[in-house]
Amino acid sequence: MPARVRGTESGAVTTEFTLLYGALLALVMSVIHFGLVFNAALAVTDAADVVLETAQLAGGPDFSPLDLARAVVGDDRLVRELSVEVVGAAGDMVVTVSATAPRILPGLPSAVSHRVRGPVERFIPEGRR
């Protein structure tokens, strides 16, 4: 009876690695991308809070909300296209800070925004309270 000839398994590990490498690379890049977006969201939140605190002060010094937000955010490489909108009406201040995180993978979200609202502080003299 003739002996069966088995195929060799040389190259099986290379084939498996090649098939799984793309999925593993996409997973790692997605984790890095969402980490950058989370970092940008934290920076935008901090910037919105600081701009609101500064805007709430009645009679406070004139300031540039965008420059203040840039100073809070810091590095322009981690938060791009920063925009600040300050709206005051009926004793309330609303600050909206928006930005974009660096995009690593196309198709994944990279825009972050944060809106905060608070009352405008004002001084009422003793006789008017």
VMD Tcl script that draws the C-alpha trace (Angstrom):
set ca {
  {0.00 0.00 0.00}
  {1.49 3.34 -0.98}
  {2.22 5.84 1.77}
  {0.08 8.97 1.83}
  {1.93 12.11 1.07}
  {0.97 14.93 3.43}
  {1.29 18.53 2.42}
  {3.80 20.54 4.32}
  {2.65 23.29 6.65}
  {5.47 25.65 5.82}
  {4.13 29.16 5.41}
  {1.00 28.58 7.48}
  {2.09 30.99 10.21}
  {3.01 33.63 7.64}
  {-0.39 33.32 6.01}
  {-2.21 33.58 9.33}
  {-0.15 36.60 10.34}
  {-0.83 38.32 7.02}
  {-4.57 37.74 7.34}
  {-4.75 38.99 10.93}
  {-2.26 41.86 10.58}
  {-4.74 44.20 8.87}
  {-7.41 43.70 11.53}
  {-4.90 44.11 14.34}
  {-3.47 47.27 12.79}
  {-6.96 48.76 12.35}
  {-7.78 47.97 15.98}
  {-4.61 49.62 17.30}
  {-5.09 52.69 15.10}
  {-8.72 53.00 16.24}
  {-7.64 52.96 19.89}
  {-5.06 55.68 19.21}
  {-7.61 57.74 17.27}
  {-10.23 57.60 20.02}
  {-7.55 58.45 22.59}
  {-6.72 61.61 20.64}
  {-10.42 62.50 20.33}
  {-10.90 61.98 24.08}
  {-7.88 64.18 24.81}
  {-9.29 66.91 22.55}
  {-12.68 66.64 24.27}
  {-11.06 67.15 27.67}
  {-9.09 70.15 26.42}
  {-12.21 71.73 24.88}
  {-14.16 71.18 28.12}
  {-11.46 72.88 30.17}
  {-11.28 75.77 27.71}
  {-15.06 76.28 27.80}
  {-15.05 76.35 31.61}
  {-12.24 78.91 31.79}
  {-13.81 81.15 29.13}
  {-17.16 81.02 30.96}
  {-15.55 81.91 34.28}
  {-13.81 84.88 32.69}
  {-16.93 85.99 30.80}
  {-19.11 85.79 33.93}
  {-17.20 88.50 35.76}
  {-19.24 91.67 35.57}
  {-17.10 94.60 34.57}
  {-14.13 92.29 34.09}
  {-11.32 93.12 31.74}
  {-11.87 92.81 28.04}
  {-10.49 89.54 26.78}
  {-10.33 87.56 23.61}
  {-12.23 84.29 24.16}
  {-10.33 82.57 21.34}
  {-6.92 83.58 22.70}
  {-7.92 82.46 26.19}
  {-9.16 79.11 24.86}
  {-5.93 78.64 22.90}
  {-3.91 79.34 26.04}
  {-5.89 76.72 27.98}
  {-5.75 74.10 25.22}
  {-2.05 74.53 24.65}
  {-0.58 72.47 21.82}
  {-2.11 73.18 18.40}
  {-1.10 69.75 17.14}
  {-3.59 67.98 19.43}
  {-6.56 70.33 18.97}
  {-7.13 71.93 15.58}
  {-9.63 74.40 14.15}
  {-10.51 75.84 17.55}
  {-13.53 78.14 17.62}
  {-15.23 79.91 20.51}
  {-18.69 81.47 20.66}
  {-19.78 83.56 23.65}
  {-23.44 84.63 23.85}
  {-24.86 86.64 26.72}
  {-28.59 87.20 27.17}
  {-30.94 87.84 30.11}
  {-28.27 87.46 32.77}
  {-26.89 84.19 31.37}
  {-23.69 83.48 29.49}
  {-23.42 80.59 27.06}
  {-19.99 79.56 25.84}
  {-19.52 77.02 23.06}
  {-16.04 75.78 22.22}
  {-15.55 73.53 19.19}
  {-12.45 71.90 17.74}
  {-11.20 68.99 15.70}
  {-8.86 66.23 16.84}
  {-6.20 64.90 14.48}
  {-7.66 62.31 12.12}
  {-5.77 59.03 11.92}
  {-8.34 56.81 10.25}
  {-10.73 58.22 7.67}
  {-14.39 57.85 8.45}
  {-14.07 58.03 12.23}
  {-15.44 61.10 14.05}
  {-12.94 63.75 15.09}
  {-15.07 66.82 15.90}
  {-15.50 67.75 19.55}
  {-17.60 70.48 21.12}
  {-18.63 71.59 24.60}
  {-21.26 74.10 25.69}
  {-21.50 75.59 29.18}
  {-24.02 78.02 30.63}
  {-23.88 80.13 33.75}
  {-25.23 83.33 35.28}
  {-23.50 86.66 34.86}
  {-22.22 87.86 38.20}
  {-23.29 91.34 39.12}
  {-22.97 93.59 42.11}
  {-26.16 94.90 43.69}
  {-25.66 97.77 46.16}
  {-26.88 97.25 49.72}
  {-29.88 99.59 49.37}
  {-31.26 97.79 46.30}
  {-31.26 94.22 47.62}
}
mol new
graphics top color blue
foreach p $ca { graphics top sphere $p radius 0.5 }
foreach p [lrange $ca 0 end-1] q [lrange $ca 1 end] { graphics top cylinder $p $q radius 0.2 }
display resetview
